[in-house]
């Protein structure tokens, strides 16, 4: 593979604060399959993305497990999901200039559209995978925590908010949407009981009951969070 000069990656190197011993690994991490389709024989970043996804998950899991001993298993899962979400990784990739270094096919470049967030997310995971191969676990873990440390801290504070606020954040990061609540009530005014259903993008996720709308919303949001976290764990297990 023909390597691009390291100067082309100056900004990215500066943001990563890691200098590759084997620059070709970084080159592959920044190579999209659309470029490979037009340049036969060159590997894409898909395998590195697969590896990086696992390294990222382990690095974040290990850190938050040790850093936040007061958090329950459920809240640890919620925190990890927020930190490694697609929007979190694609935003990080934009911040450190990954998009400007991606090797894309002519068709993708000719479209004139912005690079899709999913493509940035994949490249970010591939860079983590490449760092692991180049420098080992310690180098990869240091990279993950250096780049995502502030996000972990921010989301750990958010994770201590009430269930409704946490569901709002999770919905925005994972589904680019807001939860929708539907209210019902029954009983006389002095003994009113409230019922709430919550959904995201039209999908029912939880039901809550309480003596106030706020209480019912919290129960519904908690149920929705539990369901989404169970699904997150299932998806993670399938990838292992």
C-alpha positions in Angstrom: 0.0 0.0 0.0 1.3 3.5 -0.8 1.5 5.5 2.3 0.6 9.1 2.6 3.3 11.3 4.2 3.0 11.7 7.9 2.6 15.4 7.5 -0.9 14.7 6.1 -1.8 13.4 9.5 -0.2 16.2 11.6 -3.4 17.6 13.1 -4.7 14.1 13.8 -1.5 13.0 15.4 -1.6 16.1 17.6 -5.1 15.4 18.8 -4.4 11.6 19.3 -1.2 12.3 21.1 0.0 9.0 19.9 2.7 8.4 17.2 2.3 5.2 15.3 5.3 3.0 14.9 3.6 1.4 11.8 2.0 4.3 10.0 0.3 1.9 7.6 -2.0 0.8 10.4 -3.3 4.3 10.7 -3.6 4.5 6.9 -5.8 1.4 6.9 -7.9 2.7 9.8 -8.7 5.8 7.7 -9.5 3.8 4.5 -13.2 3.3 3.7 -14.4 0.3 1.7 -15.6 2.7 -1.1 -11.9 3.6 -1.7 -10.9 0.0 -1.7 -13.6 -0.9 -4.3 -11.8 1.5 -6.7 -8.3 0.4 -5.7 -8.3 -3.3 -5.7 -6.2 -5.2 -3.2 -6.1 -2.5 -0.5 -7.7 -3.5 2.8 -10.5 -1.4 4.3 -10.8 -0.3 7.9 -13.7 -2.8 8.6 -11.5 -5.4 10.5 -9.8 -2.7 12.6 -13.3 -1.3 13.4 -14.3 -4.7 14.6 -11.3 -4.9 16.9 -11.5 -1.3 18.0 -15.1 -1.7 19.1 -14.1 -4.5 21.5 -11.1 -2.6 22.8 -13.2 0.5 23.3 -15.9 -1.4 25.2 -13.4 -3.1 27.5 -11.4 0.1 28.2 -14.5 2.1 29.1 -16.0 -0.8 31.1 -12.8 -1.3 33.1 -12.4 2.4 33.8 -16.0 3.1 35.0 -16.1 -0.1 37.0 -13.1 1.1 39.0 -13.8 4.8 39.0 -17.5 4.6 40.2 -17.8 1.9 42.8 -21.1 3.4 44.0 -22.9 2.8 40.7 -25.1 -0.2 40.3 -24.8 -2.6 37.3 -27.7 -0.9 35.6 -26.2 2.6 36.0 -22.8 1.3 34.8 -24.5 0.0 31.7 -26.3 3.2 31.1 -23.1 5.2 31.5 -21.1 3.0 29.1 -23.9 3.2 26.6 -23.8 7.0 26.6 -20.1 7.2 26.3 -19.7 4.7 23.4 -22.8 5.7 21.5 -22.7 6.4 17.8 -23.2 10.1 18.3 -20.5 10.3 21.0 -17.9 8.6 18.7 -18.9 10.5 15.6 -18.7 13.8 17.4 -15.3 12.9 18.8 -14.1 12.0 15.3 -15.2 15.4 14.0 -13.4 17.2 16.8 -10.1 15.6 16.1 -10.2 15.9 12.4 -10.8 12.3 11.3 -13.1 13.2 8.5 -10.5 15.3 6.7 -8.1 12.3 6.7 -10.5 9.6 5.5 -9.7 8.0 2.1 -13.1 7.7 0.3 -14.1 6.5 -3.1 -14.6 9.0 -5.9 -18.4 8.4 -5.8 -18.6 9.2 -2.1 -16.5 12.3 -2.5 -18.4 13.4 -5.6 -21.7 13.3 -3.8 -20.8 16.6 -2.0 -22.6 15.4 1.1 -21.2 15.6 4.5 -19.5 12.4 5.7 -22.1 10.3 7.4 -21.8 10.0 11.2 -21.7 6.2 11.0 -18.6 6.4 8.8 -16.9 8.7 11.3 -17.8 6.3 14.1 -16.4 3.4 12.2 -13.2 5.2 11.5 -12.8 6.2 15.2 -13.2 2.6 16.3 -10.7 1.5 13.6 -8.2 4.0 14.9 -8.6 2.5 18.4 -8.1 -1.0 16.9 -5.0 0.2 15.0 -3.5 1.7 18.2 -4.0 -1.6 20.0 -2.2 -3.5 17.3 0.6 -0.9 17.1 1.2 -0.2 20.8 -0.7 -2.9 22.8 -3.4 -2.7 25.4 -1.8 0.1 27.5 -1.5 2.4 24.5 -5.0 1.7 23.3 -6.5 2.2 26.8 -4.6 5.4 27.3 -5.9 6.7 24.0 -9.5 5.8 24.8 -9.4 7.5 28.2 -7.5 10.5 26.9 -10.1 11.1 24.2 -13.2 10.1 26.1 -12.3 11.1 29.7 -14.3 14.3 29.7 -17.3 12.6 28.1 -17.1 9.9 30.8 -17.1 12.6 33.5 -19.9 14.6 31.9 -22.1 11.5 31.4 -21.4 10.2 35.0 -22.9 13.4 36.3 -25.9 13.1 33.9 -26.2 9.5 35.1 -27.0 10.7 38.6 -30.0 12.7 37.3 -33.5 11.4 37.5 -34.8 8.7 35.2 -36.7 11.1 32.9 -33.5 13.1 32.3 -31.4 10.1 31.7 -33.9 8.7 29.2 -34.0 12.0 27.4 -30.2 12.0 27.1 -30.1 8.3 26.0 -32.8 8.9 23.4 -31.0 11.8 21.9 -27.7 10.1 21.7 -28.9 6.7 20.4 -32.0 7.6 18.4 -31.7 11.3 17.7 -35.2 11.7 19.1 -37.0 12.6 22.3 -39.2 10.4 24.4 -43.0 10.9 24.0 -45.2 10.6 27.0 -49.0 9.9 26.9 -51.0 10.6 30.0 -54.2 9.2 31.4 -55.8 9.6 34.8 -58.7 8.2 36.8 -60.4 8.7 40.2 -61.8 11.6 42.1 -59.7 14.8 42.4 -58.5 14.0 45.9 -57.5 10.4 45.0 -56.4 10.9 41.4 -54.2 8.2 39.9 -52.0 8.9 36.8 -50.9 6.5 34.1 -48.1 7.2 31.6 -46.9 5.4 28.6 -43.5 6.4 27.1 -42.3 5.7 23.5 -39.4 6.7 21.3 -39.9 7.0 17.5 -43.3 5.4 17.9 -42.1 2.3 19.8 -43.6 1.7 23.2 -40.9 1.3 25.9 -42.5 1.7 29.3 -45.6 2.2 31.5 -45.8 4.0 34.8 -48.4 4.7 37.5 -48.4 7.2 40.3 -50.2 9.7 42.4 -48.8 12.5 40.3 -47.8 12.9 36.7 -44.2 13.4 37.7 -44.1 10.1 39.7 -45.8 8.2 36.9 -43.3 9.6 34.3 -40.4 8.6 36.5 -41.6 5.0 36.7 -42.3 4.9 33.0 -38.8 6.3 32.2 -37.2 3.7 34.6 -38.9 0.9 32.8 -37.8 2.2 29.4 -34.2 2.6 30.6 -34.2 -1.0 31.9 -35.5 -2.3 28.6 -33.0 -0.3 26.5 -30.1 -1.4 28.7 -31.1 -5.0 28.4 -31.1 -4.7 24.7 -27.7 -2.9 24.8 -26.3 -5.9 26.8 -27.8 -8.3 24.3 -26.3 -6.5 21.4 -22.9 -6.4 23.1 -23.0 -10.1 23.9 -23.7 -10.9 20.2 -20.6 -9.0 19.1 -18.3 -10.9 21.4 
